[in-house]
Amino acid sequence: MEQAYHFLALAGVFTVLMWVPYILSRLFVWGFKDFLGNYPAGFPATEPEPPLWAQRVKRAHLNMVETLPAFIAVVLAAAMLPDRIDAASVNLWASVFYYARVAHYIVYSLGVPYLRTPSYLVSWAAILAIGLQVA
């Protein structure tokens, strides 16, 4: 299970870092003064439009924020029920989840067609694979 915890921690750190490109984009689009201030004048009605790649980065981050609690729950449940689970399998599926989410972030951010949904579904399947062991 140590490896599963490792990937759980990596997923948490990755989630925290995923918003950095979006925030940097906001700095350049809004300008330093408005970025450090609360909001630009007229916000939100006249918010300066971020570039499309930054909008995709933001959505990819929000998708991870929505998915991460389920991953946390199944990994912790597996740890609490060691007699029911195959630790090697949990470790494997935790790594699959992490790498699928990294792939999802990259392909979503770059706008690569036909890979965003499969990479999400692989991460979703990894959560289910771990969860089914403790069910």
Beta strands, then each sheet from edge to edge (+ up, - down):
end
